[in-house]
Amino acid sequence: MGPATTLTELGAARFVAAVDKMLAVYTAAMNPAPSQLSGRRSIMARHATNPGFRALTVLDERGEPVAFSYGFHGEPGQWWHDMVHYAIAATSGTDQATRWLSDSFEVAELHVSPPYQGQGLGRSLLYTLTDGRAEHNALLSTHDSDSPARHLYRSAGFVDLLTAFRF
């Protein structure tokens, strides 16, 4: 963790109450089109109702979020879970899709504000978020590019299940 930062666990209610602040971190890190933000906000708030939801944030010295991550138990009926299951089944077979997704923790978001990137905050969030989980696998999606995020995930043991895939 970087200087003057504090890792804090948020329950679902605290996460939803702070979703606009988390969305500001997401926006700084991802630079999405403004038209996507209201939908992203709704998705993030809805994710907090999923089983096994866990959220973490890193606060600066003023108590403002500079990074966050959250995830939940993946199961059939969740959009991302179903899309990925279908795609893996189509490319590698139903057995592989079931192997990876039948007992999974979905790392739904992990973002670090640009001034705080490269300080180990993302790795700390990822390891803390997934530590002690009962699920057999942790899964996530990221841009299919040679990015710092992809390097982080690979160095943490994640493997590519799908490439050149778009939701």
C-alpha positions as CSV (number, residue, x, y, z in Angstrom):
1,M,0.0,0.0,0.0
2,G,1.1,3.5,-0.8
3,P,1.9,6.2,1.7
4,A,-1.1,7.8,3.4
5,T,-3.6,5.2,2.2
6,T,-5.9,2.9,4.2
7,L,-7.5,-0.3,2.9
8,T,-11.1,-0.4,4.1
9,E,-13.7,-3.1,3.8
10,L,-17.2,-2.0,2.8
11,G,-20.4,-3.9,3.4
12,A,-23.0,-3.8,0.6
13,A,-24.9,-0.9,2.2
14,R,-21.8,1.2,2.6
15,F,-20.7,0.4,-1.0
16,V,-24.1,1.5,-2.4
17,A,-24.0,4.7,-0.3
18,A,-20.5,5.4,-1.8
19,V,-21.2,4.2,-5.3
20,D,-20.8,7.7,-6.8
21,K,-17.4,8.0,-5.3
22,M,-16.5,4.6,-6.6
23,L,-17.8,5.7,-10.0
24,A,-15.5,8.7,-9.9
25,V,-12.5,6.3,-9.4
26,Y,-13.8,4.1,-12.2
27,T,-14.1,7.2,-14.5
28,A,-10.6,8.4,-13.7
29,A,-9.1,4.9,-14.3
30,M,-11.1,3.9,-17.4
31,N,-12.1,7.2,-19.1
32,P,-15.4,5.8,-20.3
33,A,-17.8,7.7,-22.5
34,P,-20.0,9.9,-20.3
35,S,-23.1,8.2,-21.8
36,Q,-22.0,4.9,-20.1
37,L,-21.8,6.2,-16.5
38,S,-25.5,6.0,-15.5
39,G,-25.7,2.4,-16.7
40,R,-22.4,1.6,-14.9
41,R,-23.7,3.2,-11.7
42,S,-26.8,1.0,-11.8
43,I,-24.8,-2.1,-12.5
44,M,-22.5,-1.5,-9.6
45,A,-25.3,-0.8,-7.2
46,R,-27.2,-4.0,-8.4
47,H,-24.0,-6.1,-8.0
48,A,-24.1,-5.3,-4.2
49,T,-27.2,-7.5,-4.0
50,N,-25.5,-10.6,-5.3
51,P,-24.6,-13.5,-3.0
52,G,-21.2,-13.3,-1.3
53,F,-20.7,-9.6,-2.2
54,R,-17.5,-8.2,-0.9
55,A,-16.1,-4.7,-1.5
56,L,-12.9,-2.9,-0.6
57,T,-11.7,0.6,-1.0
58,V,-8.4,2.4,-0.5
59,L,-8.8,5.8,1.1
60,D,-6.3,8.7,0.9
61,E,-5.3,10.8,3.9
62,R,-8.5,12.8,3.5
63,G,-10.7,9.7,3.6
64,E,-11.5,9.8,-0.1
65,P,-11.5,6.7,-2.3
66,V,-8.5,6.4,-4.6
67,A,-9.0,2.7,-5.5
68,F,-11.7,0.0,-5.1
69,S,-12.5,-3.5,-5.9
70,Y,-15.5,-5.7,-5.4
71,G,-16.8,-9.1,-6.4
72,F,-19.3,-11.8,-5.5
73,H,-20.2,-15.4,-5.9
74,G,-20.9,-16.1,-9.6
75,E,-23.9,-18.2,-10.5
76,P,-26.2,-19.0,-13.4
77,G,-28.7,-16.2,-14.1
78,Q,-26.1,-13.4,-13.7
79,W,-25.4,-11.7,-17.0
80,W,-21.6,-11.9,-17.0
81,H,-21.5,-15.5,-15.7
82,D,-23.9,-16.6,-18.4
83,M,-22.1,-14.8,-21.2
84,V,-18.7,-16.2,-20.2
85,H,-20.1,-19.7,-19.6
86,Y,-21.6,-19.7,-23.1
87,A,-18.4,-18.4,-24.7
88,I,-16.2,-20.9,-23.0
89,A,-18.6,-23.7,-23.8
90,A,-18.5,-22.7,-27.4
91,T,-14.7,-22.5,-27.7
92,S,-13.5,-25.2,-25.2
93,G,-16.6,-27.3,-24.4
94,T,-19.2,-27.4,-21.7
95,D,-17.0,-29.4,-19.3
96,Q,-14.4,-26.6,-19.3
97,A,-17.0,-23.9,-18.8
98,T,-18.6,-25.9,-15.9
99,R,-15.1,-26.5,-14.4
100,W,-14.3,-22.8,-14.3
101,L,-17.7,-21.3,-13.5
102,S,-19.5,-23.8,-11.3
103,D,-18.0,-22.5,-8.1
104,S,-16.5,-19.1,-8.9
105,F,-15.9,-15.7,-7.4
106,E,-16.3,-12.9,-9.9
107,V,-14.0,-10.0,-9.5
108,A,-16.4,-7.5,-11.0
109,E,-14.3,-4.3,-10.7
110,L,-10.8,-3.3,-9.7
111,H,-9.8,0.2,-10.4
112,V,-7.0,2.6,-9.2
113,S,-7.0,6.3,-9.8
114,P,-4.1,7.2,-12.1
115,P,-2.0,9.1,-9.6
116,Y,-2.0,6.1,-7.3
117,Q,-1.3,3.4,-10.0
118,G,2.0,1.5,-9.9
119,Q,2.2,1.5,-6.1
120,G,0.8,-2.0,-5.4
121,L,-2.7,-0.9,-4.5
122,G,-4.3,-3.0,-7.3
123,R,-2.4,-6.1,-6.2
124,S,-3.2,-5.5,-2.5
125,L,-6.9,-5.1,-3.4
126,L,-7.0,-8.2,-5.5
127,Y,-5.3,-10.4,-2.9
128,T,-7.3,-9.1,-0.1
129,L,-10.6,-9.4,-2.0
130,T,-10.0,-13.0,-2.9
131,D,-8.3,-14.1,0.3
132,G,-10.2,-16.7,2.2
133,R,-13.0,-17.1,-0.3
134,A,-14.7,-20.5,-0.4
135,E,-15.0,-20.6,-4.2
136,H,-12.6,-22.8,-6.2
137,N,-11.9,-20.1,-8.8
138,A,-11.7,-16.4,-9.1
139,L,-12.6,-15.0,-12.5
140,L,-12.5,-11.6,-14.1
141,S,-12.5,-9.9,-17.4
142,T,-10.2,-7.2,-18.7
143,H,-9.4,-5.5,-21.9
144,D,-7.6,-7.9,-24.3
145,S,-4.5,-5.8,-24.6
146,D,-0.9,-5.8,-23.2
147,S,-1.9,-3.5,-20.3
148,P,-0.6,-3.1,-16.7
149,A,-3.9,-4.6,-15.5
150,R,-3.3,-7.7,-17.6
151,H,0.3,-8.0,-16.3
152,L,-1.1,-7.8,-12.7
153,Y,-3.6,-10.5,-13.3
154,R,-1.2,-12.8,-15.0
155,S,1.4,-12.3,-12.3
156,A,-1.3,-13.2,-9.7
157,G,-1.9,-16.5,-11.4
158,F,-4.9,-15.7,-13.6
159,V,-4.9,-17.4,-17.0
160,D,-6.7,-16.4,-20.3
161,L,-9.8,-18.4,-20.8
162,L,-11.1,-16.3,-23.7
163,T,-9.2,-13.9,-25.9
164,A,-10.5,-11.6,-28.6
165,F,-13.9,-11.8,-26.9
166,R,-16.2,-8.8,-26.7
167,F,-19.3,-8.6,-24.6
